[in-house]
Amino acid sequence: MAATPKNTETATLDIEGMTCASCASAVEKSLSRAPGVHSALVNFATEKATVQYLPGQASPATLKEAVVQAGFGVAERAPDTGAADRQAEIDRQKAVAYGKLKRRFWVAVGLAAVIMLLSMLMLWPALMARVSMAWLNYGLLLLTLPVLLYSGREFYTSAWNGFKHRSANMDTLIAVGTGAAFLYSLAATVAPGFFTRHGLLPEVYYDTTATIIALILLGKVLELRAKTQTSAAIRALMGLQARMARVVRPGGQEVDVPIGQVQLNDVVVVRPGEKVATDGVITAGRSAVDEAMLTGESLPVEKKEGDSVFGATLNKTGSFRFRVTKVGADTMLAQIVKLVEDAQGSRAPIQRLADKVSAVFVPTVVVIAILTFVLWFDLAPVATRLPLALVNFVAVLIIACPCALGLATPTAIMVSTGKGAEHGVLIRNAEALEKAYKVNTVLLDKTGTITRGEPAVTDFVPFGGQPAAPLLQLVAALERQSEHPLAEAVVRYAEAQGAAPLVALDFRAIEGQGAAATVNGQAVLIGNRGLLKDEGIAFPEALAAQAEELLNQARTVLYVAVAGQAAGLIGVADTVRDTSGAAIRRLQALGIEVVMMTGDNPQTAAKVAEQVGITRYFAEVLPADKAGKVRELQAEGRTVAMVGDGINDAPALAQADIGLAMGGGTDVAMEAAGITLMRSDLNGVVTAIELSRQTIRTIKQNLFFAFIYNALGIPIAAGLLYPVFGWLLSPMLAAGAMALSSVSVLTNSLRLRAFNNH
């Protein structure tokens, strides 16, 4: 596939009038042929076209013209006033369309029922002796006309537009089939003598015409209802957005304003129980915020001054103020919605087969239907040859509609990407979802992925009978003056232990060794062993043995001295996340080999690998060599998923068959990955792979149903199995089966909504 030029722009068009995969194919071809268009992708399920074009050579107006030339329309997009308002407008438009469709359906059902009842009168000779056949036929004609001209109008206008643009679609099959049955019936009504003179029966098929249209409309009603359910996840996300925000104006006045009026750098007040209006950074106060809608994590997250908050999350306990850093389309919620929408509109490689079949399907079916008509007209008895040829001709056209084929893949993608977002797994496109299905090896970067990615105190060892609490107070007072990551870990540990704050004087950082200060009149040193040696502080053997033991456990050891005497040790390490071990075992239970990669020495790597149950690992891997390790695994014939969170992981994420970026990581890593995990938790990897496997299984089931339905349905409708299935040669049964096939595919896709991350 050719690389996308850097100066292209992307346009999203809402396509009107598509009724099947063949329609989507026709629109896509027309857009692709337009000058300046680099690529075009039309999604039948979402009724959207995504077009990449060169601004100097194409424009939204020329793209719209290309769609019109294909015989379809483009809906005007309302101004973007926010995710919730945009979705409300979309829902309103869909509700109007759904209402119109239902009215057309009920008119067709009511009239078809009367037509069917009157048609049955022909089976009662005693009654027909009193009723003129001609008048009954004219009555059926008058009842059928509203079904054609109102309920079924769009089938015929769509087929005519396709004919004008030299294309065929599902409506072509319906229009030709029902039109042929109606015209035959019309001729039999107004000129019955012509038929009898040529030894033919002047039968009418008004009931067939009306009932087929009613059944197809029933399928469309159920289909539209089900398609609405497939995008429920996006509607739920958009509905979470706050409507109002309490903004602090100059002078300290607090004013409630609509969310659309909030601007960058505004200060917003959030009280307990309120939604956070938009993204920002806390400037005052603290609270616990429920971020489940972003991360899938059920436990509230503690927030304090300097922490980031995100729009649509729910404030639980305290109140706080935050400064707005992002609004509108730049917010985390808007980015998630866009990512899910893009993924739902993308095309999986598995869909290519269905697309190729759909592109040639309708013309092929028309040819088969014509051959069916010719053979039956030639082989059937003279008196019944025209009716039988017509019935089989119509049945072939109706039963072959490729709706199910066009819905098989996109509906499953729509449901699964939305479900992934609910679980904090953001899937960039359908291709990433399909690739995750094939993964048999997961390569985990250690730091920030298996581990927390920040140092934490694991051991605090006072020496020589020193009480732990006073020593910890002295150490914490010194470390509060330092900006070193290890110092921050010591301070966090001291605060967690409730150590009272003390004041450190004469602080000095000793480069490459540690730091020193005076606390409570005592000289305090903390650093490596070389610092104590340079300061002439004796190092007892017992303390050296304890230090060696910590080193063997892959700890970084800090040595503490007070008033010129060795006072204790502090063990620091990047600790394993609580959930990593269980998640790795779940991956292994799925038949996936888990491999670890780290820049640490082999001793540290072995300890961490043993702790989480990994048997294969790469140690002392430089950042520049990470992508090489991915290639090494791929050279073994493995399909590799790379999981990382840092900038130096980006090349490896891009090299892997599928990259998964931890949500707590960098934007660069997320951009290089196909899947983003909103939680810094390896269980998200399990969720992504399980969801992928279930989705691809569903797509394969859908494609099987669609293909087998047409493979069996067309021969039966053509009459090839007449001795066995002669009773199935009814166009009405064909219409019902066609509608049922689409609904069954949609229903199968909707089963993905029950997906649960155990």
Buried (B, 14 or more C-beta within 10 A) or exposed (E): EEEEEEEBEEBBBBBEBBBBBBBBBBBBBBBBEBEBBBBBBBBBBBBBBBBBBBEEEBBBEBBBBBBBBBBBBBBEEEEEBBBBBBBBBBBEEBEEEBEEBBEBBBBBBBBBBBBBEBBEEBEEEEEEEEBEBEEBBEBBBEBBBBBBEBBBBBBBBBBBBBBEBEBBBBBBBBBBBBBBBBEBBBBBBEEBEEBEEEEBEBBBBBBBBBBBBBBBBBBBBBBBBBBBBBBBBBBBBBEBBBEBBBBBEEEEEEEEBBBEEBEEEBBBBBEEEBBBBBBBEBBEBBBBBBBBBBBBBEEBBEBEEEBEBBBBBBBBEBBBBBBBBBBBEEBBBBBBBEBBBBBBBBBBEBBEEBBEBBBEBBEEBBEBBBEBBEBBBEEBEEEBBBBBBBBBBBBBBBBBBBBBBBBBBBBBBBBBBBBBBBBBBBBBBBBBBBBBBBBBBBBBBBBBBBBBBEBBBBBBBBBEEBEEEBBBBBBBBBBBBBEBEBBBBBBBBBEEBEBEEBEBEEBEBBEEBBBBBBBBEEBBBBBBBEBBEEBEBEBEEEBBEBBEBBBEBBBBBBBBBBEBEBBBBBBBBBBBBEBBBBBBEBBBEEEBBBBBBBBBEEEBBBBBBEBBEBEEBBBEBEBEBBBBBBEBBBEEEBBBBBBBBBBBBBBBBBBBBBBBBBBBBBEBBBBBBBBBBBBBBBBBBBBBBBBBBBBBEBBBBBBEBBBEBBEBBBBBBBBBBBEEBEEBBBBBBBBBBBBBBBBBBBBBBBEBBEBEBE
